[in-house]
Amino acid sequence: MPQSLLKEFSFEFPLPLEILLLRTIGAALLCGLIGLERGVHKNPAGLRTNMLSAWRSPPFA
């Protein structure tokens, strides 16, 4: 029973872990720069908002 459940709910991720981490860190840094610039100009959605939204985007790119 446990082996069949493990097989049922496991999947192979299409991206290597190194690529996924590189995309995630790169997106967080680049969007952090955008957020920093927006924060300097007193616009809404500053540094934290842009970094958090960028954190989840690389797996879908």
C-alpha positions in Angstrom: 0.0 0.0 0.0 2.7 2.7 0.9 4.6 2.0 -2.4 1.5 2.5 -4.5 0.7 5.8 -2.7 4.3 6.9 -3.2 4.2 6.1 -6.9 0.8 7.8 -7.2 1.8 11.1 -5.7 5.4 11.4 -6.9 6.4 13.1 -10.1 9.7 14.1 -11.7 10.1 17.9 -11.9 11.0 19.0 -15.5 13.7 21.4 -14.4 17.0 20.5 -12.6 17.3 21.9 -9.1 20.2 24.1 -10.0 18.3 25.9 -12.8 15.3 26.3 -10.6 17.4 27.9 -7.8 19.2 30.1 -10.2 16.0 31.4 -11.7 14.4 31.9 -8.3 17.3 33.9 -6.9 17.8 35.9 -10.1 14.1 36.8 -10.3 14.1 37.8 -6.6 17.1 40.0 -7.1 15.8 41.7 -10.3 12.4 42.3 -8.9 13.9 43.5 -5.7 15.7 46.1 -7.7 12.4 47.2 -9.3 10.8 47.3 -5.8 13.7 49.3 -4.4 13.3 51.8 -7.2 9.6 52.0 -6.6 10.2 52.5 -2.9 12.6 55.4 -3.5 9.9 57.1 -5.5 7.2 56.4 -2.9 5.1 54.3 -5.2 3.0 51.4 -3.8 4.3 47.8 -4.2 7.8 48.3 -3.0 10.7 46.0 -2.3 9.1 43.2 -0.3 6.0 43.0 -2.5 8.0 42.6 -5.7 10.5 40.1 -4.2 7.6 38.0 -2.9 5.8 38.0 -6.2 9.0 37.1 -8.0 9.7 34.2 -5.6 7.0 32.0 -7.1 7.4 32.9 -10.8 10.5 30.9 -12.0 8.9 27.4 -11.8 6.2 28.6 -14.2 8.6 30.3 -16.7 
